[in-house]
């Protein structure tokens, strides 16, 4: 049973979570409304759906709390409604990175894979009479009851669905995010799953507060990344360039002039579009050492590899913007090899002297 102090703390946490979720929903909706590039990205819709579900959950809990500040249902173990909603929530948590990593993957048949099991769960769950539990000891004591082990099975299924995030197929040419983004997302999802399992099993007020804090961190980070980091992947991406090419002729002398010719040829082939391209990988592709490649770059460009790569990518970005009226800056950044809007914008300003917004304003019309 909650005491007055615990009820006040929980009310504050729920209110804060409600405000954050509502703010994220509004920001995501504004982004959805501005999708005029025809790329059909659905990831923001899924994330907005999660935010809306959070709003509903928090609002219902606040209403219950205000009606009865010491309501036992808020600290109940294996609460039926929470367990019932665990599967759709974890499904959305999984579907979001799937759509980010593989835009267009989510089709009707994939949606049914997640929807049908939940509908079966709902049908079975509505036929049961539930035992109210308030500790792990009570769960163990009543474990033989069908409604108890059924709820435990549903919790395990939700956990397994959540853990499959680690198996999300990643393709850097189709993804709207980097592999690092996926692992960060997985860490947030795993953290929130651990908090939720602890809350469902124990009904502990401290863990309940951790769930609220974890939810705030998760939806805030995911919304920020969606708005400012992820670059939408176009539906029709061009053919993936061959980034595994190596220098075949071992008889070619590894001097600065020969290396530079190879670098220029590689850039013509579009190797710069590989988001994972770095100096070490370039040296490996050239079958040369770091010192020789660095010397060649300095003699022919006067800058280091990072600055040279930015020049090439931004030059390609500008060429796309000038030659294709159907492409926007975000899509051009993607095709040039960038994976985060922040880095791409910073490089754009460093090379052109203008931010993307200033460039668009200058070349408007």
N, C-alpha and C positions, 0 to 999 in steps of 0.2 A: 504494500500500500504506500502511496506517495504521501509525504508530509507537505506542509504548506511551502516550506523553503524549496524543496525539490520541485514542486509544481511551478513555482515562480521561475526557477532556473530553466526548467524544461519549456515553459511558455516563451521565455526570451529566445532560447535556441530555436524553437519552432518558428517564431516570428521572423528571426533573422534569416533562417533557411527559406522561408516563404518569400521574403523580399528579394533575396538573391535569385531564387528560381524565377520569380516574376520578371526581374530585370533581364536575366538571360533570355527568357522567352521573347521579350519585346525586342531585344537586340537581334536575336536570330530571325525573328519575323521581319524586321527591317531589312536584313540581308536577303532573305528569301524573296521579298518584294522587289529587290533590285537585281534579280537574276534576269537580265535581258540579253545575255550573250548566247542563249540557245544551247548551253552545254548540258542542261538537264540534270544538274547535280542534286542528288536526293539526300546526301548526308546531313545537311542542316535541318531537313524535315524530321529526320530520326532523332537528332539531338534536341530539337524543339519539342518533340513528343515526350522525350524523357523529362524535360523541364516541366512540361504541363502535368505529367504524372506526379512529379514531386510537389507541384503546387496543390494538386488535389489531396495527396496524402497529408501534407502539412496542414492544409485548411481543415480537413476532417479531424485530425488529432487536436488542433486548437479548439475546435467546437466542442469536442468531447471533454477537453481539459477545462474549458470555461464553464461548461454545464456542471461538471463534478470534479473539482481540483484534486481530489484524492482517488480518482477512478482507478480501479485495479487493472482494467483492460490494457492500459498503456504500459504496464510492466509485467504483462502476462507472458509466460514462456510458450513457445509454439502457438502464437495467436493465429487462429484460422485464416483471417483475412490477409494478414501479412504473408503467411505461407502461400496462400492462393495467388497472391500477386508477385511472388518471388520469381516465378518462371517468366512471365511477360517482361518484367523489369530486366532480368538478366539477359533475356533475348534481345532487348533493345540495346543493352550495353555491348552485346556481341555484334549486332547488326551494324552499329555505327562505324566501328573500325573496318568492318568488311566492306562497307560502301566507300569509305575513304581510301582504303588500299586497292580496291577493285571497283572503280566507278562503273555502274551499270550491272554489277553482279546480281543485285537484289531484284529478282523477278517473282512472278506470282507463285511459281512452284517452290521457290526458296522461302517465301513468306508462309506458305502452307506447312512447310517443315516445322516451323515454330508455332504456328497458330493451332494446328490440329491437336498436338499433345496437350496444349493448355485447355482447349475446349473439352477434351476427355477428362482432364483433371477437374474442371469446373463441374461437369456432370456427376462425376463420382463424389466429389466433395459435398455437393448439395444434398446428398442422400444420407449423410452421416450426422450423428449426434455427438457433439464435441465435449470433451472433458476439459475443464479449466485447470491449467497448470501454472505454477509460479516458481519453479526451481528445477534444476537438473535432477535432483533427487525424486521429485514427483514424476518427472518424465520416465525415469527408470522404474519407479514403482508401478506405473500404469502402462508399461511398455507392451503388455499383452493385448491391450485394447486396439481394435482396428483403426480408430481415428488417430491414435498416437503414432503407431508405426507408419500409417499412411502419410502423416505430416512429415515424419522424419525422412521418408523416401522422397517426397517432393522437395525437401530442402537439399538432399543429396543431388537430385537431378539438377536443381538450379545451380548448385556449386559446380557440377561437371560442365554445364553449359558455359558458365563464366570462365572456367579454366581453358576452354577451347580457344580463347582469344590468342593464346600463345601459338596456335597452329594456323592463324590467319595467313593465307597465301600472299606473299609480297612480290610485287613486280615493280621495280623502280621506274619503268617506262609508262606504267599505267596509274601508279599511285599518286595521290594528291599530297602525300606526306612522306617523310623520311622513315627509315627503320627505327631511328632513335625516338621518333614520335610514337611509334607503335609500342615500344618497350615502356615509354613513360605512361602511355594510356593503360597498358597492362598492369603497371605498378599501382596506378590509381584504382583500377577495377579490383585488383587483388586486395588492396587495403580495405576498400569499401565492403567487399565480400566478407572479409574476416570480421569486420565490425558488425555486419548484419547477422552473420551466423552466431556471434557471441550474444547479440541482443535477442535473437529469436530463441536461443537455447536457455538463456539465463533470466532475461527480463530485467537485468541490472540497470539501474538508472545511470550509472557512470558510462556504461557501454552504449546506452541509448543516446547520451550526449555526444559520444564519439561518432556514432552513426550520423548525427545531424552535422557535426563539424566536417566529417569526411564527405558527406553529400555536398556541402557548400564548396569545399576545395575541388571536388571532382567536377561539378557542373561549371564552376567559375573557370577552371583551367581549360576544360574542353571548349567552352564558349569563346574564350580568348584565342585559343589556337584556331578555331574555326573562322573567327573574324579577321585575325591579323597574321596568322602563320601559314595556313594551308592555301595552296594555289590549286584551283580546280583543274583537273585533267580533261582535255578536250575529248569528245567522243571518238573522233577519228584521228588517232595519233599517227604520225608518219612512221615509216618503217624504221625499226630499231637499227642504229648504226652498229657496225662491227667494231667493238671496243677491245677485242682480243688480239688484234693484229700485232705482230712482232716483226722485228727486223730480220728478214730471212738470210740475207747475205752477210756472212761473217767476214767476208773479205773486204767489205767497205771500211775504210779507215774512219775511226771514231774521232773526227775532229769537229770543231764547232760549226763549220760550214755544212758538212754532211748532216749533222744532227739537226740543224735549223731547217734544212730542206725536208727532212722527215717530219719534223713538227708541223711545218706548214701543210704538208700533204695530209697528215692526220686531221688537222683542223678542217681542211677541205672536205674530208670524209664525214665530218660532224662528230668527231670524238668528244668535243667539248660538251655535247649534249648529255653525256654520262654524268649524273649527279654525284657519283662516287669518284670521279676523276680527281686525283691529287698529284702532287709532285712525285711521290714514290711510285705511284702506278704508271705515270708517264715514263719514268726512267726504266721501269720494267718492260713497258711496251716497246721502248726504243732499244732495249737490250744494251743499255749504256749505264755509266756510273753517274752519281749525283753531281760531281764536280764538273764533268764535261757538259752535261745538260744545262747546269746553272750558268756556266761560262757562255754557252751558245745563246741562251736567253738574254743575258746581260749585253752581249755584243750586238745583238740584232734588235732588241726591244728597249734596252736600258732599264728594265724593271724586272721584278721577281716573277715567279710563275703565277702566284695568286693574282697579281695586278694584270698580268698578260691574259690570264683566263677570263678575268672580268671584262677586259677590253673586247675579247672575241665574243663573249656571250652577249654583252650589251650591243655590240655591232650587229649581231644576228637578230637581237630583239628589235632594234630600230629598223633593220631591213624588212622584217616581217610586218611591222606597223606601217611602213611606207608602202609596201607592196600588196597588202591584204586589208581590205576595208572591213572584213568580217571578223577580224581578230582583235581582242582587247589586250591591254598590257599584261594582265595576269596570265593569260594563255600564252602570250609571247615569252614571258619569263619561264613558263613551264617548258616550252619547246627549246629554250636556250640552255636548259640544264639546271635551273634553279629549283629549289624545293621549298623555300620559305620566302614569304613576301617581304619580311623584314630585311633579310640579307640581300635579296634582289633589289629592293628599293635603295638600300645603302650603296650598293655597287653602281646602280643607275646614276645616282647623284654624283658619285665620285668620278665617273667617267664623263658624264654629260654636263655636270655642273647644275643640273636641274633635278628636282624630285619628279617622280612619275606624274604627280598632280600638276606641277608647274609645266611639265612638258606637254601634257594633254591640253592645258589651257592655252599654251603658246601655239600649238598646232591645231587648235579647234577650227573646224570648217576647212 
